[in-house]
Amino acid sequence: MKRWAPIKYRGFYDISRTFLTETGNQTFLFDCSFNDKEDEYAEAYKVYLMPELDEKELGGSWQDLRAKATRLLGEIPTSEIEFDPTLRQQVNVQALSRFGF
């Protein structure tokens, strides 16, 4: 069953490469970083459990946002993440069930 949740994102190349979403009372960061050495994006998102963030923390660059994470949950291949048709507004958070959410 699909469970849609809104996203806030930074970085877009074919898909949203770094985004935050909330489900229940939890906030998650999906981070698909660019690999300078290989000159391409990773094929998986690293998924982090995040603390509550205020608008000041979300302003500007998100490059170091993962440093605020309470923990790394694991990885999900980008091919397994389903976005809404715009690729910029919502994500199906059902993929988080592999981490117990």
C-alpha distances in whole Angstrom, upper triangle without the diagonal:
4,7,10,13,17,19,23,24,27,28,27,27,25,22,22,24,24,22,21,18,17,15,16,20,19,20,20,22,21,24,25,28,31,33,37,38,36,36,32,29,27,24,22,21,23,21,23,22,24,27,27,28,31,31,35,33,30,33,35,34,31,32,33,30,29,32,31,28,28,26,25,22,22,21,18,19,19,18,14,14,12,14,15,18,20,19,21,19,15,13,9,10,7,11,12,11,14,16,15,14
4,6,10,13,15,19,20,24,25,23,24,22,19,19,21,21,18,18,15,15,13,15,18,18,18,17,19,18,21,22,26,28,31,34,36,34,33,30,26,25,22,20,19,21,19,21,20,22,25,25,26,28,28,31,30,27,30,31,31,28,29,30,27,26,30,28,26,26,25,23,21,21,19,16,17,17,16,13,11,9,11,11,14,17,16,17,15,11,9,6,7,6,9,11,11,14,16,15,13
4,7,10,13,16,18,22,23,22,24,22,19,18,20,19,16,15,12,11,9,11,14,14,15,14,17,16,20,21,25,28,30,34,36,34,33,30,26,25,23,20,18,20,17,19,18,19,21,21,22,24,25,28,27,24,27,29,28,25,27,28,25,24,27,26,23,23,23,22,19,20,19,16,18,17,17,14,12,10,11,11,15,17,15,16,13,10,8,5,6,6,9,10,10,14,15,14,11
4,7,10,13,15,19,20,19,21,20,16,15,18,17,14,13,10,10,9,12,15,14,14,14,15,15,18,20,23,26,29,32,34,33,32,28,25,24,22,20,18,19,17,18,18,19,21,20,21,22,22,26,24,22,24,26,26,23,25,26,23,23,26,25,22,23,23,22,20,20,19,17,18,17,17,14,11,9,9,9,12,13,12,12,10,6,6,4,6,8,11,12,13,16,17,17,13
4,7,10,13,16,18,18,20,20,16,14,16,15,12,10,6,7,7,10,12,12,11,11,13,13,17,19,22,25,28,31,33,32,31,27,24,23,22,20,17,18,15,16,15,16,17,16,17,19,19,22,21,18,21,23,22,20,23,23,20,20,23,21,20,21,21,20,18,20,19,17,18,17,18,16,12,11,10,10,14,14,12,11,8,5,6,6,7,10,12,12,14,17,17,17,13
4,7,10,14,16,16,19,18,15,12,15,13,10,9,6,7,9,12,14,13,11,12,12,13,16,18,21,23,27,29,32,31,29,26,23,23,22,20,17,18,16,17,16,16,17,16,16,17,16,19,18,15,18,20,20,18,21,22,18,19,22,21,19,21,22,21,20,21,20,18,20,17,19,17,13,12,10,9,13,12,11,9,6,4,6,9,10,13,14,14,17,20,19,20,16
4,6,10,12,13,16,16,12,9,11,10,6,5,5,8,10,14,15,13,10,10,10,10,13,15,17,20,23,26,29,28,26,23,20,20,20,17,14,16,14,14,15,14,16,15,14,15,14,17,16,13,15,16,16,14,17,18,15,16,19,18,17,19,20,19,18,19,18,17,18,15,17,16,13,12,10,10,13,12,10,7,6,5,7,10,10,14,14,14,17,19,19,20,17
4,7,10,11,15,16,13,9,11,9,5,5,7,10,13,16,16,14,11,11,10,10,12,14,16,19,22,24,27,27,25,22,19,20,20,18,15,16,15,15,15,14,15,14,12,13,11,14,13,9,11,13,13,11,14,16,13,14,18,16,16,19,20,19,19,20,19,18,19,17,19,19,15,15,12,13,16,13,11,8,8,9,10,14,14,17,17,17,20,22,21,22,19
4,7,8,12,13,10,6,8,6,4,6,9,12,16,19,19,17,13,12,9,9,10,11,13,15,19,21,24,23,21,19,16,17,18,16,13,14,14,14,16,15,17,16,14,15,13,15,13,10,11,12,11,9,12,14,12,13,17,16,16,19,20,18,19,19,18,17,18,15,18,18,14,15,12,13,15,13,10,7,9,10,11,15,15,18,18,17,21,22,21,23,21
4,7,10,13,10,7,7,5,6,9,12,16,19,22,22,19,16,14,11,10,10,11,11,13,16,18,21,21,19,17,14,15,17,16,14,15,15,15,17,16,18,18,15,16,14,15,13,10,10,10,8,7,9,12,11,13,16,16,17,20,20,19,20,20,19,18,18,16,19,19,16,17,15,16,18,15,12,10,12,14,14,18,18,21,20,20,24,24,23,26,23
4,7,10,8,6,5,6,8,12,15,18,21,25,25,22,18,16,13,11,10,9,9,10,14,15,19,18,15,13,11,13,15,15,13,15,16,17,19,19,21,21,19,20,18,18,17,13,14,12,10,9,10,13,13,14,17,18,19,22,22,20,21,20,18,18,17,14,17,19,16,17,15,17,17,14,12,10,13,15,15,19,19,22,21,21,25,25,24,27,25
4,6,6,5,5,8,10,13,16,19,22,26,26,23,20,18,15,13,11,10,11,11,15,16,19,18,15,13,11,13,14,15,13,16,17,19,21,21,24,24,21,22,20,21,20,16,17,15,14,13,14,17,16,17,21,22,21,25,24,22,23,21,19,17,16,13,15,17,14,15,13,14,14,12,9,9,12,14,14,18,19,22,20,21,25,25,25,28,25
4,5,7,7,10,12,16,18,22,24,28,29,26,23,20,17,14,13,10,11,10,13,15,18,16,13,10,9,12,13,14,14,17,18,21,23,23,27,27,25,26,24,25,23,20,20,19,16,16,16,19,19,19,23,24,24,27,26,23,24,22,19,17,15,12,14,16,15,15,14,15,15,13,10,11,15,16,16,19,20,23,21,22,26,26,26,29,27
4,7,8,12,14,17,19,22,24,28,29,26,23,21,18,15,14,12,13,13,16,18,20,17,15,12,10,13,12,14,14,17,19,22,24,25,28,28,27,28,26,27,26,22,23,22,20,19,19,22,22,22,25,26,25,28,27,24,24,22,19,17,14,11,12,14,13,13,11,13,12,11,8,10,14,15,15,17,19,21,19,22,25,25,26,28,27
4,6,9,10,14,15,18,20,24,25,23,20,17,15,12,12,10,12,13,16,18,21,19,17,13,11,12,12,12,11,15,16,18,21,21,24,25,23,25,23,25,23,20,21,20,18,16,17,20,19,19,23,23,22,25,24,21,21,20,16,14,13,9,10,12,10,10,8,11,11,9,6,8,11,12,11,14,15,18,16,18,21,22,22,25,23
4,6,7,10,12,16,18,22,22,20,17,14,12,9,9,9,11,12,16,18,21,19,17,14,11,12,13,12,10,13,14,16,18,18,21,21,20,21,20,21,19,16,17,17,15,13,14,17,16,16,20,20,19,22,21,19,19,18,16,14,13,10,12,13,10,11,9,11,12,10,7,6,9,10,10,13,14,17,16,17,20,21,21,23,21
4,7,10,13,16,19,22,23,20,16,13,10,8,6,5,7,9,12,15,18,16,15,12,8,9,10,10,8,10,12,14,17,17,20,21,19,21,20,21,18,16,17,16,13,11,11,14,13,13,17,18,17,20,19,17,17,16,13,12,12,9,12,13,11,13,12,14,16,14,10,10,13,13,12,15,15,18,16,17,20,20,20,23,21
4,7,10,14,17,20,20,17,13,11,7,6,5,6,8,10,14,16,19,19,17,14,11,11,13,11,8,10,10,11,14,13,16,17,15,17,16,17,15,12,14,13,11,8,9,11,10,10,14,14,14,17,16,15,15,15,13,13,13,11,15,15,12,14,13,15,17,15,12,11,13,13,12,15,15,18,16,16,19,20,19,21,19
4,7,10,13,17,17,14,10,8,6,5,7,9,11,14,17,20,23,22,21,18,14,15,15,13,10,11,10,11,12,12,15,15,13,15,14,16,14,11,13,14,12,9,11,13,10,11,15,14,13,16,16,15,15,15,14,13,14,12,15,15,12,13,11,14,16,14,11,9,10,10,10,13,12,16,14,14,18,18,18,20,17
4,7,10,13,13,10,7,6,5,6,9,12,14,17,20,23,26,25,24,21,18,17,18,15,12,12,10,9,10,9,11,11,10,13,13,15,12,10,13,14,13,10,13,13,10,11,14,13,12,14,14,14,14,15,15,14,16,15,18,17,13,14,13,15,18,16,13,11,11,10,10,12,11,15,14,13,16,18,16,18,15
4,7,10,11,8,6,5,7,8,12,14,17,20,23,26,29,28,27,24,20,20,19,17,13,13,11,11,10,10,12,12,12,14,14,17,15,13,16,18,17,14,17,17,14,14,17,15,13,15,15,15,14,16,15,15,17,15,18,16,12,13,12,13,17,16,13,12,10,8,8,10,8,12,12,11,14,16,15,16,12
4,7,7,6,4,6,9,11,15,18,20,24,27,30,32,31,31,28,24,23,22,19,16,16,12,12,10,10,11,10,11,14,15,18,16,14,18,20,20,17,19,19,15,15,18,16,14,15,15,16,15,17,17,17,19,18,20,18,15,15,14,16,19,19,17,15,13,11,10,11,9,12,13,11,13,16,14,14,11
4,6,6,7,8,12,13,17,20,23,26,29,32,34,33,33,30,26,24,24,20,17,17,14,13,11,12,13,12,14,17,18,21,19,18,21,24,23,20,23,22,19,18,21,18,16,16,16,17,15,17,18,17,20,19,21,18,15,15,15,16,20,20,18,17,14,12,11,10,7,10,12,9,11,14,13,12,8
4,6,8,11,14,16,20,23,26,29,32,35,37,37,36,33,29,28,27,24,20,20,16,15,12,13,13,13,15,17,19,22,21,20,23,26,26,23,25,24,21,20,22,20,17,17,17,18,16,19,20,20,23,22,24,21,19,19,19,20,23,24,22,20,18,15,14,13,11,12,14,12,12,16,14,12,9
4,7,10,14,16,20,23,26,29,32,35,37,37,36,33,30,28,28,24,21,20,16,14,11,11,10,9,12,15,17,20,18,18,21,24,24,21,24,23,19,18,20,17,15,14,16,17,16,19,21,21,24,24,26,23,21,21,21,22,26,25,23,22,19,17,16,16,13,15,17,14,15,17,15,14,10
4,7,10,13,16,20,22,26,28,31,33,33,33,30,26,25,24,21,17,16,12,11,7,7,8,8,11,14,16,19,17,16,20,22,22,19,21,19,16,15,17,14,12,11,12,14,13,16,17,18,21,21,23,20,18,19,19,21,24,24,22,20,18,16,15,15,12,14,14,11,13,15,12,12,9
4,7,10,13,17,19,22,25,28,30,30,30,27,23,22,22,19,15,14,10,9,6,5,7,7,9,12,14,16,14,13,16,19,18,15,17,16,12,12,14,12,10,10,11,12,12,15,16,16,19,19,21,19,16,18,17,19,22,22,19,17,16,14,13,14,11,14,14,11,14,16,13,14,11
4,6,10,13,16,19,22,25,27,26,26,23,20,18,18,15,11,10,7,6,5,6,9,10,11,14,16,17,15,13,17,18,17,13,15,15,11,10,13,11,9,10,10,10,9,11,12,13,16,15,18,16,14,15,15,18,21,20,17,16,15,13,12,13,10,13,12,9,12,14,11,13,10
4,6,10,12,16,18,21,23,23,23,20,16,15,16,13,9,8,6,5,7,7,10,11,11,14,15,16,13,12,15,16,14,10,12,11,8,7,11,10,8,11,10,9,10,11,11,12,14,14,17,16,13,15,15,18,21,19,16,15,15,14,12,14,12,15,13,11,15,15,13,16,14
4,7,10,13,16,19,21,20,20,17,13,12,12,9,6,6,5,7,9,10,14,15,15,18,18,19,16,14,17,17,15,11,12,13,11,9,13,13,11,14,12,10,10,10,9,9,11,10,13,12,10,13,13,16,18,17,14,13,14,13,11,12,11,14,11,11,14,14,13,16,14
4,6,10,12,15,17,17,17,14,10,9,11,8,5,5,6,8,11,12,16,17,16,19,19,20,16,14,17,16,13,10,9,11,9,8,12,13,11,14,13,11,12,11,9,10,11,10,14,14,12,15,15,18,20,19,15,15,16,16,14,16,15,17,14,14,18,17,16,19,18
4,7,9,13,15,14,13,10,7,6,7,6,5,6,9,11,15,16,19,21,20,22,22,22,19,17,19,18,15,12,11,13,13,11,15,16,15,18,16,13,14,12,10,10,9,8,12,13,12,14,15,18,19,18,15,15,17,17,15,17,16,18,15,16,19,18,18,21,20
4,6,9,12,11,11,9,6,6,9,9,8,9,12,13,17,17,21,22,21,23,22,22,19,17,19,17,13,11,9,11,12,11,14,16,16,19,17,15,16,14,12,13,12,11,15,16,15,18,18,21,22,21,17,17,20,20,18,20,20,22,19,19,23,21,21,24,23
4,6,9,9,7,6,4,6,10,11,11,12,15,17,21,21,24,26,24,26,25,25,22,20,21,18,15,13,11,14,15,14,17,19,19,22,21,18,20,17,15,16,14,13,16,18,18,20,20,23,23,22,18,18,22,22,21,23,23,25,22,22,26,24,24,27,27
4,5,6,6,6,6,7,10,12,13,13,17,19,22,23,26,28,27,29,28,27,24,23,24,21,17,16,13,15,17,16,18,21,21,24,22,19,21,18,16,17,15,15,18,20,20,23,23,26,26,25,22,22,25,25,24,26,25,27,24,24,27,26,25,29,29
4,6,5,7,9,10,14,16,16,17,20,22,25,26,29,30,29,30,29,28,26,24,25,22,18,17,14,17,19,18,20,23,23,26,25,22,24,22,20,21,19,18,21,24,23,26,26,29,29,27,24,24,27,28,27,29,29,31,27,28,31,29,29,33,32
4,6,8,10,11,14,16,18,18,22,24,27,28,31,33,31,33,33,32,29,28,28,25,22,21,17,19,22,21,22,25,25,28,26,23,25,22,20,21,20,19,22,24,25,28,28,31,31,30,27,27,30,31,29,31,31,32,29,29,32,30,30,33,34
4,6,8,9,12,14,16,18,21,23,27,28,32,34,32,34,33,33,30,28,29,26,23,21,19,21,23,21,23,26,26,29,26,23,25,22,19,20,17,17,19,22,22,25,26,29,29,28,24,26,29,29,27,29,29,30,27,28,31,29,29,32,32
4,7,10,12,15,17,18,22,24,27,28,31,33,31,33,32,31,29,27,27,24,21,20,17,20,22,21,23,26,26,29,27,24,26,23,20,20,18,17,19,22,22,24,24,27,27,25,23,23,27,27,26,28,29,30,27,28,31,30,30,33,33
4,7,9,12,13,16,19,21,25,26,29,31,29,31,30,30,27,25,25,23,20,19,16,19,21,20,22,25,24,27,25,22,23,20,17,17,15,13,15,18,18,21,21,24,23,22,19,20,24,24,23,25,25,27,24,25,28,26,27,30,30
4,6,9,10,12,15,18,21,22,26,27,26,28,27,27,24,22,23,21,18,16,14,17,18,17,20,22,21,24,22,19,20,17,14,14,12,10,13,15,15,17,18,21,21,20,17,18,21,21,19,21,21,23,20,21,24,23,23,27,26
4,6,7,9,13,16,19,21,24,26,25,28,28,28,25,23,24,23,19,17,15,17,17,16,19,21,20,22,20,16,17,14,11,11,9,8,11,13,14,17,18,21,22,21,18,19,21,21,19,20,20,21,18,19,22,20,20,24,24
4,7,10,13,16,20,22,25,27,27,29,29,30,27,25,26,25,22,19,18,20,20,18,21,23,21,23,21,17,17,13,10,9,6,6,8,10,11,14,16,19,20,20,17,18,21,20,17,18,18,19,15,17,20,18,19,22,22
4,6,9,13,16,18,22,24,24,27,27,28,25,23,25,24,21,18,17,18,17,15,18,20,18,20,17,13,13,10,6,5,4,5,8,9,9,13,15,18,20,20,16,18,19,18,15,16,15,16,12,14,16,14,15,19,19
4,6,9,13,15,18,20,20,23,23,24,21,19,21,21,18,15,14,15,14,12,15,17,14,17,14,11,11,8,5,5,6,6,10,10,9,12,14,17,19,19,15,16,17,16,13,14,13,15,11,12,15,14,13,17,16
4,7,10,12,16,19,18,22,22,23,20,18,21,21,18,14,13,14,12,9,13,14,11,13,11,7,8,6,4,7,9,10,13,13,12,15,17,20,22,22,18,18,19,18,15,16,14,16,12,12,15,13,12,16,15
4,7,9,13,16,16,19,21,22,18,17,20,21,18,14,14,14,12,9,12,13,10,11,9,6,6,6,6,7,10,11,14,13,12,15,16,19,22,22,18,18,18,16,14,14,12,13,11,9,12,11,10,13,12
4,6,10,13,13,17,18,19,16,15,19,19,17,13,14,12,10,7,10,9,6,7,6,4,5,7,9,11,14,15,18,16,15,18,18,21,24,24,20,19,19,18,16,16,13,15,13,11,14,13,11,13,12
4,7,10,12,15,18,19,15,15,19,20,19,15,16,14,11,9,11,9,6,6,5,6,7,10,12,14,17,18,21,19,17,19,20,22,26,25,22,21,20,18,16,17,13,15,14,11,13,13,10,12,10
4,7,8,12,14,15,12,12,16,17,16,13,15,13,9,8,10,7,5,6,7,9,10,13,15,16,20,20,23,21,19,21,21,23,26,25,22,20,20,18,17,18,15,18,17,14,16,17,14,15,13
4,6,10,13,14,11,12,16,18,18,15,16,14,11,11,11,7,7,6,10,12,13,17,19,20,23,23,26,25,22,24,23,25,29,27,25,23,21,20,20,21,18,20,20,17,19,20,17,17,15
4,7,10,12,10,11,14,17,17,15,18,16,12,13,13,10,10,10,13,15,17,20,21,22,25,25,28,26,23,24,23,25,28,26,24,22,20,19,19,21,18,21,21,18,20,22,19,19,17
4,7,8,6,7,11,13,14,12,15,13,10,12,12,9,10,12,15,17,18,21,22,23,25,24,28,26,23,24,23,24,27,25,23,20,19,19,19,21,19,22,22,20,23,24,21,22,19
4,5,5,7,9,12,14,13,16,15,12,15,15,12,14,15,18,20,22,24,25,26,28,27,30,29,26,26,24,25,28,26,24,21,20,20,21,24,22,25,25,23,26,27,25,25,22
4,5,5,6,10,12,12,16,15,13,16,17,14,16,18,21,22,24,26,26,27,29,27,30,29,26,26,24,24,27,24,23,19,18,19,21,24,22,26,26,24,27,29,27,27,24
4,5,5,8,11,11,14,14,12,15,16,13,16,18,21,23,25,27,27,28,30,28,31,31,28,28,26,27,29,26,25,21,21,22,24,27,25,29,29,26,30,31,28,30,27
4,6,8,9,9,12,10,8,12,12,10,12,15,18,19,21,23,24,25,27,25,29,28,25,26,25,26,28,26,24,20,20,21,22,25,23,27,26,24,27,28,25,27,24
4,7,8,7,11,11,8,12,13,11,13,16,18,19,21,22,22,23,25,23,26,26,23,23,21,22,25,22,20,17,17,18,19,22,21,24,24,22,26,27,24,26,23
4,7,8,11,12,11,14,15,14,16,20,22,22,24,25,25,26,27,25,28,28,25,26,23,24,26,23,21,18,18,20,21,25,24,28,27,25,29,30,28,30,27
4,7,9,11,10,14,15,15,17,21,22,22,25,26,25,26,27,24,28,28,25,26,24,25,26,23,21,18,19,21,22,26,25,29,28,27,30,31,29,31,29
4,6,8,8,11,13,13,16,19,20,20,22,23,22,23,24,22,25,26,23,25,23,24,26,23,20,18,19,21,21,25,24,27,26,25,29,29,27,29,27
4,5,5,8,10,10,12,16,17,16,19,19,19,20,21,19,23,23,20,22,20,22,24,21,19,16,18,19,19,22,21,24,23,21,25,25,23,26,24
4,6,8,9,11,13,16,17,16,18,18,18,19,20,19,23,23,21,23,22,24,26,23,21,19,20,21,21,24,23,26,24,22,26,26,24,27,25
4,5,6,8,10,13,14,14,17,18,18,20,21,21,24,25,22,25,24,26,28,26,23,21,22,23,22,25,23,26,24,22,26,25,23,25,24
4,5,6,7,11,12,12,15,16,17,18,20,19,23,23,21,23,22,24,26,24,21,19,20,20,20,22,20,23,21,19,23,23,20,23,21
4,5,5,9,9,9,12,13,14,16,18,18,21,21,19,22,21,24,27,25,22,20,21,20,19,21,19,21,19,17,21,20,18,20,19
4,6,8,9,10,14,15,16,19,21,21,25,25,23,25,25,28,30,29,25,24,24,24,23,25,22,25,23,20,23,23,20,22,21
4,7,9,11,14,16,17,20,22,22,26,25,23,25,25,27,30,28,25,23,23,23,22,24,21,24,22,19,22,22,19,21,20
4,5,7,10,12,14,17,20,20,24,22,20,23,23,26,29,27,24,22,22,21,20,21,18,21,19,16,19,19,15,17,16
4,7,9,13,15,18,21,22,25,24,22,25,25,28,31,30,27,25,25,23,22,22,19,21,19,16,18,18,14,16,15
4,6,9,12,15,19,20,23,21,20,23,24,27,30,29,26,25,25,23,21,21,18,19,17,14,16,15,12,14,14
4,6,9,12,15,17,20,18,17,21,22,25,28,27,24,23,24,22,19,20,16,18,15,13,15,13,10,13,14
4,7,10,13,15,18,16,15,19,20,23,27,27,23,23,23,20,18,17,14,15,12,9,11,10,7,10,11
4,7,10,13,15,14,14,17,19,23,26,26,22,22,23,21,18,17,14,15,11,10,12,9,8,12,13
4,7,9,12,11,11,15,17,21,23,23,19,20,21,19,16,16,14,14,10,10,12,10,10,14,14
4,6,8,7,8,11,14,18,20,20,17,18,19,17,13,13,11,12,8,9,11,9,10,14,14
4,5,5,7,11,13,17,19,19,16,18,19,17,14,14,13,14,10,12,14,12,14,17,17
4,5,5,9,10,14,15,16,12,14,16,15,12,12,13,14,11,13,16,15,16,19,18
4,6,8,10,14,15,16,13,16,17,16,13,12,14,14,11,14,16,15,17,20,19
4,6,10,13,15,17,13,16,17,14,11,10,11,10,7,11,12,12,14,17,16
4,7,10,12,14,10,12,13,11,7,7,8,9,7,10,12,13,14,16,15
4,7,9,11,8,11,11,9,6,5,8,9,9,12,14,15,17,18,16
4,6,7,5,7,8,6,4,6,9,11,11,14,16,18,19,20,18
4,6,5,7,6,5,6,8,11,13,14,16,19,21,22,23,20
4,5,8,9,9,10,12,15,17,17,20,22,24,25,26,24
4,5,7,8,10,13,16,18,19,21,24,25,26,27,25
4,6,7,8,11,14,16,16,18,21,22,23,25,22
4,6,8,12,14,17,17,18,22,23,23,25,22
4,7,11,13,16,17,17,20,22,23,24,20
4,7,9,12,13,14,17,19,20,20,17
4,6,9,10,11,14,16,16,17,14
4,6,7,9,11,13,14,15,12
4,5,6,8,10,11,12,9
4,5,6,8,10,10,8
4,5,6,8,10,9
4,5,6,7,5
4,5,5,5
4,6,7
4,6
4
